[in-house]
Amino acid sequence: MSNTSVLVLKDAFRSKILNNIKETGVYESTVMPEDVPLYSGWKVIDPLTDQLSCLRVLVPFRELLNGIEGISKSTARKMPDKAVWFTLLVDQNASEYEANIPEWDSRFVPDPQHINLLIDVLMTPLKNGYGRGYYGWGEAGVGKTSTALWLMSLLRMACVHMNCRPSMEVEEFFLSQIAVDGKWTQQAGPIMNAVLHDWPILIDELDLAPSEFWPALNNLIEGRRYAVPSYPGKQLQAKSCFRVIGFGNTGPSGSEIGSFAGRSQIDASVWDRFYKDYYGTLTASALSAIISANFGDKISSDTAKRISAFTVSLNKAAASGEFPELLSPRGLIAMCSMFIRNENSVRSPLLYAVGTVIGGVLDDSSNLETLLNIYCLEICEQAKTVNEIQKEWKARFCAPLKQSSDSASEESANTEGTVTSGDADPDNSVSADEHSTQAA
C-alpha cells in the first residue's frame, strides 16, 4: 500500500496513529466495524472486486484536523469532536478508489453544524430498513456541495458525484449505453457504481430528479433490494457505507430559494427518509472571510467589509422582490477577481466589477437605480449622491489618469482652452472608494 493522500499529515500525528493501531488491532471487512475502540484499523474490502481498497483508522475528528498541515487551531476547535473513519492508506491497485476522492479546498471553511450532521450520517452504518439520507437546501453558492466535498476530502473517502437535470430518465442513474468497437453495451451509472463499491453518492440538484426515481431511492437508502430496470436478474442492495447526500434549492415544504424552480412535489414518505439541513444566507462576516481566504491582502479588510455589506444588502433586496438577482458567494468571488484584474485599467474598477457580474439584470432602469442606491450606501466611504454614482457608472470604463506631475502639467498646457464643458469627463479622478482599495 502507498500513501496517496494530497493532505500532509504531521509526523507526530501519523506516528501516534500507527503506534495505536498496533495496540487496538485491525479489522478486515466489506462492512463498517461497529463498537470498536479509537485508533482501530479497518482494512476495507471492495465488495465489487473483493480486493483490498484502503486502510482506515478511527480517530477523533478534531484531532484529525489538528494533525493536518494548513488547518488552523481555531478551525479545528469549532468542529465536532466525534469519531470518524479516516483513510490513512490507499492500496496501490485501488486506482478507482483514489480517483474518486474529492480534492481538498484549503480556502473553504464550512459551518460546523453542517459538518456535525454529515458526520452522523456518514458514520452510522446502514441497517436494513432503517437507513436515512441527507438533503441540504438553500441559495446557490452558500457552500452546500462544498461542505460535503470538504469533509469527504479530509476523510479521504471515495464518493460518486453527479448532477440531476430536468430531462433525465430514471435509467440514467443506474445504467448508460456506450458504443465499444461498434457495439452497444451497458455501463454502470452513478447510483449503481456507488452501490456496488459501497461508496456515498453526492447528488446536486436532487430536487430536479424525475418523480419515478424516488421509489428506487427509498429502497436503496433503507438498504433494501431493488431490481434495476433494463438489467434482468440484477438486484442492487446497499451495504453499510452507501449514503445519498443530496442538495437542492427547493425546501421540503416546496418553498424555493432565489429564482430557481425545482420539483416541489415530493411526498412525505420520501422526506421521512432524509435529514433536512437548511443552509442559510451567509452573514457579512462570513462573506468577508471568503474574500480574505481567496484574495488575502490583495483586498484590504476595510474594502472587504464594505463589499460584504453591499452583498448582504443586495441579497435582502432580492429576497424582498426589489431586485431580481442574488449575488452568491461564487458571484462575489468573481466580482472581487474582476475588481483586482481591472484596478489599473478602468476608471472605477469596483463599480465596473459589480456591473460585470450583475450586468444581466441592469437593462431595466429601476434595477440599475436599486443597485446604485445600495452601492452608494454600502461601498462609498464618504457620502455621495446617487447622481454622482450614476456619473461614475457612465465613466467606469475610462482609464484613470496616472501620469507624472510633469507630463500632466505639459498635457494641461497643450490642451488649455480647448476643452469645452460638454467635452469634460464627468469624473476625471478615481472615486473615494477606489482610493481606499488601490492600496490593497
Buried (B, 14 or more C-beta within 10 A) or exposed (E): BEEBBEBEBEEEBBEBBEEBBEEBEBBEEBBBBEEBEEBBBBBBBBBBBEEBBBBBBBBBBBBBBBBBEEBEEEBBEBBBEEBBBBBBBBBEEBEBBBEBBBEBEBEBBBBEEBBBBBBBBBBBEBEEEEBBBBBBBBBBBBBBBBBBBBBBBBBBBBBBBBBBEEEBEBBBBBBBEEEEEEEEEBEBBBBBBBBBBBBBBBBBBBBBBBEEBBEBBBBBBBBBEBEBBEBEEBEBEBBBBBBBBBBBBBBBEEEBBBEBEBBEEBEEEBBEBBBEBBBEBBEBEBBBBBBBBBBEEBBBEEBBBBBBBBBBBBBEBBBEEBBBBBBBBBBBBBBBBBBBBBBEEBBBBBBBBBBBBBEEBBEEEEBBEBBBBBBBBBBBBEEBEBEBBBBBBBBBEBEBEEEEEEEEEEEEEEEEEEEEEEEEEEBEEBBEBBEBBBEB
